[in-house]
């Protein structure tokens, strides 16, 4: 039975189901088959997921066509990879009676969802996230896309999943860096929508870092409830959904400037600290609030400063390409307090002067 349903106004399907549990991956294939009885199934994954044994666990010895993204990670999140997936599906004689199954982290989910959106003008996609990042954020909400040579997610589409299966047991196979960096998106959800959730993370970091299944299931339910409610209200990011980009304006620039050597969660952590410093500069919050956030990130072991090697002008240029940019300058998501995003004149992404941003970037070094 689904743990929750996400309603998506304005789409033909109107809603999709999220199933959360521990060790549910082996049963997911049969559930997908039962939900899509007239469909062929095509799996998109990557070499790391295969090496971890998750593809074998999903298929359970059944033969099925699949595409393995190589190399794994953001470096392969390109239009060429999306084209290769579409052509692999064509070579397998697949048509519109196909459901794409995205088995992997955020990069896999983004690429597979985008490929599903453009294949034969759109086929269903089922998301099975295998990382803390994807389980908290990217598998839910229907954002898909790939990067250009200039910026992140330059090509994309809103393509909401037919279903999401979150097996918290699979994150046990992640290395410590991947596991910890992905938790930044969970912290972000508490910051933008639920002070009680933020306090839950503060008080249960030991269990979270120990990968306790019950605690991870609790995280998944919090994350899905928070993101799901935002997606239901604003499925195509007209306004409210922008709050999910907290920390991402500077974060995406830092990630791209690192040539994607920094993980997404690591870059977003820096971006959240940047947002906190902007809030202090604008007298929206006190340093004590940022201290609480920084303390969590330090326990997670994620960066809280911009690497000294990054050129400030490069970061500014990348921010000018941000998808929230107006007149070549981004809008920023900021907090009034933990659990409450600032809204000015009905807008959740607000103007911040270039001078303030430059000052903050200097303080981040």
Buried (B, 14 or more C-beta within 10 A) or exposed (E): EBBBBBBBEEBEEEBBBBBBBBEBBEBBBEBBEEBBEEBBBBBBBBBBBBEBEBBEBBBEEEEEBBBBBEEBBBBBBBBEBBEBBBEBBEEBEBEEEBBBBBBBBBBBBBBBBBBBBBBBEEBBBBBBBBBBBBBBBBBBBBBBBBBEEEBBBBBBBBBBBBBBBBBBBBBEBBEEEBBBBBBBBBBBBBBBBBEEBBBBBBEBBEBBBEBBBEBBBBBBBBBBBBBBBBBBEBBBBEEBBBBBBBBBBBBBBBBBBBEBEBBBBBBBBBBBBBBBBBBBBBEBBEEEBBEBBBEBBEBBEBBBEBBEEBEBEEBBBBBBBBBBEEEEBBBBBBBEBBBBBBBEEEEBBBEBEEEBBEBBBEEBE
